Amino acid sequence: MTDAPPLKPLLIERDEDPDAPTPATAPPVPDPDGPEVMVRLPPPPGSALNRAALWVFGALFSFVLSVAAWDFVTSLLTRDSLLGTVALVLVGLAVLMALALALRELAGFARMARIDTLRLRAVGAASTANVKEARSVVAGLDSLYSGRPELAPARARLTARGAELFDADGLLSLAEAELMAPLDQSARREVEAAARQVATVTALVPLALADVATALYANLRMIRRIAAIYGGRAGTLGSLRLMRGVFTHLAATGALAVGDDMIHSVAGGGILSRISRRFGEGVVNGALTARIGVAAMDVCRPLPFRALPRPKTTNLVSRGLAGLFAETRES
């Protein structure tokens, strides 16, 4: 029995075609479903049943309260005319105060809606290069800040230089540079102060939930002050709506902001936590407060950030903590 010869690979010779496709030059495989596009779905519409229930319960509560007040006043009038008169005056004053508060809330909502409309119109004018719409937006900004004496020189420069510009982007950039720059500085100081307060309380106060309560109070006050800086004077209900808008904005952009900007502050807090755990937590909480402040600036600003850079969380926290150390050295 003889051994079989070893197997050899079979080679097939073919003519080289210089035009033949190769893996490097082959076209990509077509996707039958098309490219994947990420879209932002609109929020679901509100339920008609919920709105009807809210209206019915509100009307019932108002009716019961009115009948109770009427019975209270009439019973006092029958018992003692003087006490009844005092009760009638107090109820009338309470009704007037309620109407005044309602009007203030409505005015706050209208002012915030005006700012939102200006921002949307500015975005549309810049995207379509509509000079007429850009001039209308600039006129709306001038009217919005007509009662602010500290912005009078900026408004005068905007009016003088704006007449020489004939492109939408130039007009909006000039308006942002003249009107938004000083307001941005004031808003940055509010954010730095809030971040410094939250970081200080977290680092120095060992009480449970003290940092949480301080952060909630500081963030709410910061958001209201930022809104007032940009022209939106919000009441109680307006502040709740404003906070909802800020956190909605954070939900839409928070992941990108954490990965791009806040990572430095969080990393700094992690390093400092090796020296002092409370101080590291204070830096992280201050960074979160600064991030909320930047989102509030985005929501409350009547013009989007285009010509001017958006504030960075790391810079705000650094300046806030630097102010804290400066105050400590001075004291």
C-alpha positions as CSV (number, residue, x, y, z in Angstrom):
1,M,0.0,0.0,0.0
2,T,1.5,3.2,-1.1
3,D,1.0,6.7,0.5
4,A,-1.3,9.1,-1.3
5,P,0.4,12.2,-2.7
6,P,-0.1,15.4,-0.6
7,L,-3.0,17.6,-1.6
8,K,-2.2,20.9,-3.2
9,P,-4.4,24.0,-3.6
10,L,-6.2,24.3,-7.0
11,L,-5.3,27.6,-8.7
12,I,-7.5,29.0,-11.5
13,E,-5.9,31.6,-13.6
14,R,-8.0,34.4,-14.9
15,D,-7.4,37.4,-17.0
16,E,-7.0,40.7,-15.0
17,D,-9.6,43.2,-15.9
18,P,-8.6,46.7,-14.8
19,D,-12.2,47.9,-14.7
20,A,-13.4,45.0,-12.6
21,P,-14.8,46.2,-9.2
22,T,-12.9,45.5,-6.1
23,P,-14.0,45.5,-2.4
24,A,-12.5,49.0,-2.1
25,T,-14.2,50.4,-5.2
26,A,-17.5,48.6,-4.9
27,P,-20.6,50.8,-4.3
28,P,-22.3,50.5,-0.9
29,V,-25.2,48.2,-0.5
30,P,-28.4,50.2,-0.9
31,D,-30.6,50.4,2.2
32,P,-34.2,49.5,1.2
33,D,-35.6,51.4,4.2
34,G,-33.5,54.5,3.6
35,P,-31.3,56.3,6.1
36,E,-32.3,56.4,9.7
37,V,-33.4,59.8,10.6
38,M,-33.8,60.9,14.2
39,V,-36.9,63.1,14.6
40,R,-38.3,64.9,17.6
41,L,-41.9,63.9,18.0
42,P,-44.3,66.6,19.2
43,P,-45.7,66.2,22.7
44,P,-49.0,64.3,22.9
45,P,-52.0,66.6,22.9
46,G,-53.7,67.2,26.2
47,S,-56.7,65.1,27.2
48,A,-60.1,66.8,26.7
49,L,-61.4,64.9,29.7
50,N,-58.7,66.2,31.9
51,R,-59.3,69.8,30.8
52,A,-63.1,69.3,31.4
53,A,-62.5,67.8,34.8
54,L,-60.2,70.6,35.8
55,W,-62.7,73.2,34.7
56,V,-65.6,71.5,36.6
57,F,-63.6,71.0,39.8
58,G,-62.4,74.6,39.6
59,A,-65.9,75.9,39.1
60,L,-67.2,73.8,41.9
61,F,-64.5,75.0,44.3
62,S,-65.1,78.6,43.4
63,F,-68.9,78.2,43.8
64,V,-68.6,76.6,47.2
65,L,-66.1,79.2,48.3
66,S,-68.4,82.1,47.1
67,V,-71.5,80.6,48.8
68,A,-69.5,80.1,52.1
69,A,-68.3,83.7,52.0
70,W,-71.8,85.0,51.2
71,D,-73.3,83.0,54.1
72,F,-70.6,84.2,56.4
73,V,-71.1,87.8,55.6
74,T,-74.9,87.7,55.7
75,S,-74.9,85.8,59.0
76,L,-72.6,88.5,60.5
77,L,-74.8,91.3,59.1
78,T,-77.9,89.8,60.8
79,R,-76.0,89.4,64.1
80,D,-74.1,92.6,64.1
81,S,-74.0,95.3,61.4
82,L,-70.5,96.5,62.3
83,L,-69.0,93.0,62.2
84,G,-70.9,92.3,59.0
85,T,-69.6,95.5,57.4
86,V,-66.0,94.6,58.4
87,A,-66.4,91.1,57.0
88,L,-67.9,92.5,53.8
89,V,-65.0,94.9,53.3
90,L,-62.5,92.2,54.0
91,V,-64.1,89.8,51.5
92,G,-64.2,92.6,48.9
93,L,-60.5,93.3,49.5
94,A,-59.7,89.6,49.2
95,V,-61.6,89.4,45.9
96,L,-59.7,92.5,44.6
97,M,-56.4,90.9,45.6
98,A,-57.3,87.7,43.9
99,L,-58.1,89.6,40.7
100,A,-54.9,91.5,41.0
101,L,-52.9,88.3,41.4
102,A,-54.7,86.7,38.5
103,L,-53.9,89.8,36.3
104,R,-50.3,89.6,37.4
105,E,-50.1,86.0,36.5
106,L,-51.7,86.6,33.1
107,A,-49.3,89.5,32.4
108,G,-46.4,87.2,33.3
109,F,-47.6,84.5,31.0
110,A,-48.2,87.1,28.2
111,R,-44.7,88.5,28.7
112,M,-43.0,85.0,28.6
113,A,-45.1,84.2,25.5
114,R,-43.9,87.4,23.9
115,I,-40.3,86.4,24.5
116,D,-40.8,82.9,23.1
117,T,-42.4,84.4,20.0
118,L,-39.5,86.8,19.5
119,R,-37.0,83.9,19.8
120,L,-38.9,81.7,17.3
121,R,-39.2,84.6,14.9
122,A,-35.5,85.3,15.2
123,V,-34.7,81.7,14.4
124,G,-37.0,81.8,11.4
125,A,-35.6,85.1,10.1
126,A,-32.0,83.8,10.4
127,S,-32.7,80.5,8.7
128,T,-34.6,82.2,5.8
129,A,-32.4,85.4,5.6
130,N,-35.6,87.5,5.8
131,V,-34.4,91.1,6.4
132,K,-37.9,92.4,6.9
133,E,-38.6,89.8,9.6
134,A,-35.3,90.5,11.2
135,R,-36.0,94.2,11.4
136,S,-39.4,93.3,13.0
137,V,-37.7,91.2,15.6
138,V,-35.2,94.0,16.4
139,A,-38.1,96.4,16.7
140,G,-39.8,94.0,19.1
141,L,-36.7,93.8,21.2
142,D,-36.5,97.6,21.3
143,S,-40.1,97.7,22.5
144,L,-39.5,94.9,25.1
145,Y,-36.6,96.8,26.7
146,S,-38.0,100.3,26.2
147,G,-38.5,100.6,30.0
148,R,-34.9,99.6,30.9
149,P,-32.8,102.8,31.4
150,E,-29.6,100.8,31.6
151,L,-30.1,99.6,28.1
152,A,-30.9,103.0,26.6
153,P,-27.3,103.5,25.2
154,A,-27.4,100.0,23.7
155,R,-30.8,100.6,22.1
156,A,-29.5,103.9,20.6
157,R,-26.5,102.2,19.1
158,L,-28.7,99.4,17.7
159,T,-31.0,101.9,16.1
160,A,-28.2,103.9,14.6
161,R,-26.1,101.0,13.3
162,G,-29.1,98.8,12.4
163,A,-30.2,101.2,9.7
164,E,-26.9,100.6,7.9
165,L,-27.3,96.8,7.7
166,F,-29.3,95.0,5.0
167,D,-28.9,91.4,5.9
168,A,-30.8,89.4,8.5
169,D,-27.9,87.7,10.1
170,G,-26.0,91.0,10.6
171,L,-29.0,92.7,12.1
172,L,-29.7,89.8,14.6
173,S,-26.0,89.6,15.4
174,L,-25.8,93.3,16.1
175,A,-29.0,93.1,18.3
176,E,-27.5,90.2,20.2
177,A,-24.1,91.9,20.7
178,E,-25.7,95.2,21.9
179,L,-28.7,94.1,23.9
180,M,-27.9,90.5,25.1
181,A,-24.3,91.0,26.1
182,P,-25.0,93.1,29.3
183,L,-27.9,90.9,30.1
184,D,-25.8,87.8,29.7
185,Q,-23.3,89.2,32.1
186,S,-26.0,89.8,34.8
187,A,-27.4,86.3,34.2
188,R,-23.9,84.7,34.5
189,R,-23.5,86.5,37.9
190,E,-26.8,85.0,39.1
191,V,-25.8,81.5,38.0
192,E,-22.4,81.9,39.7
193,A,-24.0,83.1,42.9
194,A,-26.5,80.2,42.9
195,A,-23.8,77.6,42.2
196,R,-21.6,79.1,44.9
197,Q,-24.4,79.0,47.4
198,V,-25.3,75.4,46.7
199,A,-21.7,74.3,46.7
200,T,-21.1,76.1,50.0
201,V,-24.1,74.6,51.8
202,T,-23.4,71.1,50.5
203,A,-19.8,71.3,51.7
204,L,-20.2,73.0,55.0
205,V,-23.7,72.0,56.4
206,P,-23.8,68.3,57.5
207,L,-27.6,68.3,58.1
208,A,-29.5,65.7,56.1
209,L,-31.5,67.1,53.2
210,A,-30.2,70.6,53.8
211,D,-28.3,70.6,50.5
212,V,-31.5,69.4,48.7
213,A,-33.6,72.1,50.2
214,T,-31.0,74.7,49.5
215,A,-30.6,73.5,45.9
216,L,-34.3,73.7,45.2
217,Y,-34.6,77.2,46.7
218,A,-31.5,78.5,45.0
219,N,-32.5,77.1,41.6
220,L,-36.0,78.5,41.8
221,R,-34.7,81.9,42.8
222,M,-32.0,81.8,40.1
223,I,-34.5,80.9,37.4
224,R,-36.9,83.7,38.4
225,R,-34.1,86.2,38.5
226,I,-32.8,85.1,35.1
227,A,-36.3,85.5,33.7
228,A,-36.5,89.0,35.2
229,I,-33.1,89.9,33.7
230,Y,-34.3,89.0,30.2
231,G,-37.6,90.7,30.6
232,G,-39.9,87.9,31.7
233,R,-41.5,88.8,35.1
234,A,-43.0,85.5,36.2
235,G,-45.4,85.1,39.1
236,T,-46.0,81.9,41.1
237,L,-47.7,79.9,38.3
238,G,-45.4,81.5,35.8
239,S,-42.4,80.3,37.8
240,L,-43.8,76.8,37.7
241,R,-44.2,77.0,34.0
242,L,-40.8,78.4,33.6
243,M,-39.2,75.6,35.6
244,R,-41.1,73.1,33.5
245,G,-39.7,74.7,30.4
246,V,-36.2,74.7,31.8
247,F,-36.3,71.0,32.7
248,T,-37.9,70.2,29.4
249,H,-34.9,71.9,27.8
250,L,-32.5,69.9,30.0
251,A,-34.2,66.7,29.0
252,A,-33.7,67.5,25.4
253,T,-30.1,68.7,25.6
254,G,-28.9,67.3,28.9
255,A,-27.1,64.2,27.6
256,L,-25.0,66.2,25.2
257,A,-24.2,68.8,27.8
258,V,-23.1,66.2,30.3
259,G,-20.8,64.5,27.8
260,D,-19.3,67.7,26.4
261,D,-19.1,70.3,29.2
262,M,-20.1,69.1,32.6
263,I,-17.7,66.1,32.5
264,H,-14.9,68.4,33.6
265,S,-16.8,69.7,36.6
266,V,-17.9,66.2,37.6
267,A,-14.3,64.9,37.2
268,G,-13.0,67.8,39.3
269,G,-15.6,66.9,42.0
270,G,-14.5,63.3,41.9
271,I,-10.9,64.3,42.4
272,L,-11.7,66.7,45.3
273,S,-13.9,64.0,46.9
274,R,-10.7,62.1,47.7
275,I,-9.7,65.0,49.9
276,S,-13.1,65.9,51.3
277,R,-16.3,64.0,50.3
278,R,-18.6,66.9,51.2
279,F,-16.5,69.3,49.2
280,G,-16.5,67.0,46.2
281,E,-20.3,66.7,46.4
282,G,-20.5,70.5,46.7
283,V,-18.6,70.9,43.4
284,V,-20.9,68.4,41.6
285,N,-24.1,70.1,43.0
286,G,-22.8,73.5,42.0
287,A,-22.1,72.2,38.5
288,L,-25.7,70.9,38.3
289,T,-27.0,74.2,39.4
290,A,-24.8,76.0,36.8
291,R,-26.2,73.6,34.1
292,I,-29.7,74.5,35.1
293,G,-28.8,78.2,35.0
294,V,-27.5,77.8,31.4
295,A,-30.7,76.0,30.4
296,A,-32.7,78.9,32.0
297,M,-30.7,81.4,29.9
298,D,-31.6,79.4,26.8
299,V,-35.3,79.4,27.7
300,C,-35.6,83.0,28.9
301,R,-33.4,84.7,26.3
302,P,-35.4,86.4,23.5
303,L,-32.5,85.6,21.0
304,P,-30.8,82.3,20.7
305,F,-27.0,82.1,21.1
306,R,-25.5,82.8,17.7
307,A,-23.1,85.7,17.7
308,L,-22.2,85.4,21.4
309,P,-20.9,82.1,22.9
310,R,-23.1,80.1,25.2
311,P,-21.7,80.0,28.8
312,K,-20.0,76.8,29.8
313,T,-20.8,75.0,33.0
314,T,-17.1,74.6,33.9
315,N,-16.4,78.3,33.6
316,L,-19.4,79.3,35.6
317,V,-18.5,76.8,38.4
318,S,-14.8,78.0,38.4
319,R,-15.8,81.6,38.6
320,G,-18.3,80.9,41.3
321,L,-15.9,78.9,43.5
322,A,-13.2,81.5,42.8
323,G,-15.6,84.1,44.2
324,L,-16.1,81.9,47.2
325,F,-12.4,81.6,47.9
326,A,-11.9,85.4,47.4
327,E,-14.7,86.1,49.9
328,T,-13.1,83.6,52.3
329,R,-9.7,85.3,52.0
330,E,-11.2,88.8,52.5
331,S,-13.0,87.7,55.6
